[in-house]
């Protein structure tokens, strides 16, 4: 029978134990008392703003509602700089330029906005997450935003849901997204009359809380996420 040898664990001296205990106590105090600013880019209430134009939406319902002017001012307070923000209204853009009082519109959850950023920053938007609600889509292009968790919903999933009742007719066919610092991502569903099948064009992509999309439909639709 093989003999098993059990070796004793090396004991810690009393002085070393006191030093180790003191070190752990000091570490716990520092972690709880120091104002450590840890901002995660993936946090749902953080907008990762890059230089240039960003297609964004409010990631949450803000504690204090924003106008175009106060939103640009909030970016400045958080060490960024942006001087223009635009919304898609019907079939045209309305743009607000800081320093002028024209088109100082109010920002709403679940709506997409174009934001011109001069100095990049990670903008923390304080507020509460929204529950998905019914969205009214008009014929033509719609600027759609997401102020709630999408649970890995893809562009193709959204188009599929909107076209659920269509067989040989695609009512919602084009969706485009522009992540900060990246080029446009476009995904299209078309009906091929030759083989009588719906075909996809482009690479499917994830919809992201806090980003916006442009969505084109052939008729007025209601979408409940």
C-alpha positions as CSV (number, residue, x, y, z in Angstrom):
1,X,0.0,0.0,0.0
2,X,1.4,3.4,-1.0
3,X,2.3,5.6,1.9
4,X,0.7,9.1,1.9
5,X,2.8,11.8,3.5
6,X,1.0,14.8,4.8
7,X,3.2,17.9,5.1
8,X,2.2,20.6,7.6
9,X,1.4,24.1,6.2
10,X,4.1,26.6,6.9
11,X,2.7,28.8,9.8
12,X,2.5,32.6,9.5
13,X,4.4,34.4,12.2
14,X,2.3,36.8,14.4
15,X,4.1,39.9,13.1
16,X,3.5,38.8,9.5
17,X,-0.2,38.1,10.3
18,X,-0.6,41.6,11.8
19,X,1.0,43.2,8.7
20,X,-1.2,41.3,6.4
21,X,-4.4,42.2,8.3
22,X,-3.4,45.9,8.4
23,X,-2.8,45.8,4.6
24,X,-6.2,44.2,3.9
25,X,-8.0,46.8,6.1
26,X,-6.3,49.7,4.4
27,X,-7.1,48.3,1.0
28,X,-10.8,48.0,1.9
29,X,-10.9,51.5,3.2
30,X,-9.3,52.9,0.0
31,X,-11.7,51.1,-2.3
32,X,-14.7,52.4,-0.4
33,X,-13.6,56.0,0.3
34,X,-11.6,57.1,-2.8
35,X,-13.7,58.7,-5.6
36,X,-12.7,56.2,-8.3
37,X,-14.3,57.1,-11.6
38,X,-14.7,53.8,-13.5
39,X,-16.6,54.3,-16.7
40,X,-17.3,51.3,-18.8
41,X,-18.0,51.8,-22.5
42,X,-20.5,49.0,-22.4
43,X,-22.6,50.5,-19.6
44,X,-26.1,51.1,-20.8
45,X,-26.2,54.8,-19.8
46,X,-22.9,55.8,-21.3
47,X,-22.6,57.2,-24.9
48,X,-19.2,56.7,-26.4
49,X,-19.0,59.9,-28.5
50,X,-16.3,60.1,-31.3
51,X,-15.1,63.0,-33.3
52,X,-17.4,63.8,-36.2
53,X,-21.1,62.9,-36.7
54,X,-22.6,60.3,-34.4
55,X,-26.1,58.7,-34.8
56,X,-27.3,58.4,-31.2
57,X,-30.3,58.1,-29.0
58,X,-30.8,58.7,-25.3
59,X,-29.8,55.4,-23.7
60,X,-32.2,56.0,-20.8
61,X,-35.0,58.4,-19.9
62,X,-33.0,61.3,-18.4
63,X,-33.8,62.5,-14.9
64,X,-34.0,66.0,-16.2
65,X,-35.3,66.4,-19.8
66,X,-32.9,67.7,-22.4
67,X,-33.4,70.3,-25.0
68,X,-30.9,70.5,-27.9
69,X,-29.1,73.3,-26.1
70,X,-28.9,71.7,-22.6
71,X,-27.7,68.4,-24.1
72,X,-24.8,70.1,-25.8
73,X,-24.0,71.9,-22.6
74,X,-24.1,68.6,-20.7
75,X,-21.5,67.3,-23.1
76,X,-19.3,70.3,-22.3
77,X,-19.7,69.7,-18.6
78,X,-18.4,66.2,-19.1
79,X,-15.2,67.3,-20.8
80,X,-16.4,66.9,-24.4
81,X,-17.4,69.4,-27.0
82,X,-20.3,69.3,-29.5
83,X,-21.8,72.3,-31.3
84,X,-24.5,70.8,-33.5
85,X,-27.4,68.3,-33.1
86,X,-30.0,67.4,-35.7
87,X,-33.2,65.4,-35.8
88,X,-35.2,63.9,-38.7
89,X,-38.6,65.5,-38.8
90,X,-41.0,64.0,-41.3
91,X,-39.0,64.3,-44.5
92,X,-36.3,66.8,-43.6
93,X,-33.6,67.6,-41.0
94,X,-34.0,70.2,-38.3
95,X,-30.6,71.3,-36.9
96,X,-29.7,73.2,-33.8
97,X,-26.4,75.1,-33.7
98,X,-25.1,76.2,-30.3
99,X,-25.1,79.9,-30.0
100,X,-28.4,80.3,-32.0
101,X,-31.9,80.0,-30.7
102,X,-33.4,78.3,-33.8
103,X,-34.7,74.7,-33.6
104,X,-34.0,74.3,-29.9
105,X,-36.1,71.1,-29.9
106,X,-36.6,68.7,-27.0
107,X,-34.9,65.3,-27.0
108,X,-37.1,62.3,-26.6
109,X,-36.3,58.7,-25.7
110,X,-36.5,56.1,-28.6
111,X,-35.6,58.7,-31.2
112,X,-32.4,59.0,-33.2
113,X,-30.3,62.2,-33.4
114,X,-27.3,63.2,-35.4
115,X,-24.7,64.8,-33.1
116,X,-21.6,66.6,-34.3
117,X,-18.8,66.1,-31.8
118,X,-15.5,68.1,-31.8
119,X,-13.9,66.6,-28.7
120,X,-14.6,62.9,-28.0
121,X,-15.9,61.9,-24.6
122,X,-17.9,59.2,-22.8
123,X,-21.1,60.9,-21.9
124,X,-22.9,59.6,-18.8
125,X,-26.7,60.1,-19.1
126,X,-28.4,59.9,-15.7
127,X,-31.9,58.5,-15.7
128,X,-34.0,55.4,-15.7
129,X,-34.1,52.6,-18.4
130,X,-37.3,52.5,-20.4
131,X,-39.7,49.7,-21.0
132,X,-40.3,48.9,-24.7
133,X,-43.3,50.7,-26.0
134,X,-45.3,50.8,-29.3
135,X,-43.5,52.8,-32.0
136,X,-45.3,54.6,-34.8
137,X,-43.4,54.4,-38.1
138,X,-44.4,56.6,-41.0
139,X,-44.1,55.9,-44.7
140,X,-40.5,56.7,-45.8
141,X,-37.5,57.2,-43.6
142,X,-37.8,57.0,-39.8
143,X,-35.1,58.0,-37.2
144,X,-35.5,55.3,-34.5
145,X,-33.6,55.1,-31.3
146,X,-33.4,52.7,-28.4
147,X,-33.7,53.7,-24.8
148,X,-34.0,50.2,-23.4
149,X,-32.2,46.8,-23.4
150,X,-32.6,45.1,-26.8
151,X,-31.5,41.7,-25.6
152,X,-29.3,41.0,-28.7
153,X,-32.0,42.0,-31.2
154,X,-30.6,42.3,-34.7
155,X,-31.6,44.5,-37.6
156,X,-32.9,41.4,-39.5
157,X,-35.1,40.5,-36.5
158,X,-36.6,44.0,-36.5
159,X,-37.4,43.8,-40.2
160,X,-38.7,40.3,-39.9
161,X,-41.1,41.4,-37.1
162,X,-42.3,44.4,-39.1
163,X,-42.9,42.2,-42.2
164,X,-44.5,39.3,-40.3
165,X,-47.9,39.8,-42.1
166,X,-46.4,40.3,-45.6
167,X,-45.9,37.4,-48.0
168,X,-45.0,38.8,-51.4
169,X,-44.6,42.4,-50.3
170,X,-41.9,43.9,-48.1
171,X,-43.2,46.8,-46.1
172,X,-40.1,47.6,-44.0
173,X,-37.0,46.9,-46.2
174,X,-34.0,49.0,-45.3
175,X,-32.3,49.7,-41.9
176,X,-29.0,51.6,-41.5
177,X,-26.9,52.3,-38.4
178,X,-23.7,54.3,-37.9
179,X,-21.7,53.3,-34.8
180,X,-19.5,56.0,-33.4
181,X,-16.3,56.2,-35.4
182,X,-17.4,53.6,-37.9
183,X,-18.9,53.6,-41.4
184,X,-22.5,53.0,-42.2
185,X,-23.9,49.5,-41.7
186,X,-26.9,48.7,-44.0
187,X,-29.1,45.7,-44.1
188,X,-31.9,45.3,-46.7
189,X,-34.7,42.8,-47.3
190,X,-36.0,42.5,-50.8
191,X,-38.6,40.3,-52.5
192,X,-37.3,38.4,-55.5
193,X,-40.2,37.8,-57.9
194,X,-38.1,35.2,-59.9
195,X,-37.8,32.7,-57.1
196,X,-40.6,34.2,-55.0
197,X,-38.4,34.5,-51.9
198,X,-37.3,37.2,-49.6
199,X,-33.6,37.8,-49.9
200,X,-31.1,39.7,-47.7
201,X,-28.6,42.3,-48.8
202,X,-25.8,43.4,-46.6
203,X,-24.5,42.1,-43.3
204,X,-26.9,41.8,-40.4
205,X,-25.9,43.7,-37.3
206,X,-26.9,44.1,-33.6
207,X,-29.1,47.0,-32.6
208,X,-27.6,48.8,-29.6
209,X,-29.1,50.7,-26.7
210,X,-28.0,54.3,-27.1
211,X,-27.5,54.2,-30.8
212,X,-29.9,55.2,-33.5
213,X,-31.0,53.7,-36.9
214,X,-32.7,54.9,-40.0
215,X,-35.5,52.7,-41.0
216,X,-37.4,52.9,-44.3
217,X,-40.9,51.5,-44.8
218,X,-43.4,51.5,-47.7
219,X,-46.4,52.2,-45.5
220,X,-47.3,53.4,-42.0
221,X,-46.6,50.8,-39.3
222,X,-46.9,50.2,-35.6
223,X,-44.1,48.2,-33.9
224,X,-44.3,46.8,-30.4
225,X,-40.8,45.5,-29.3
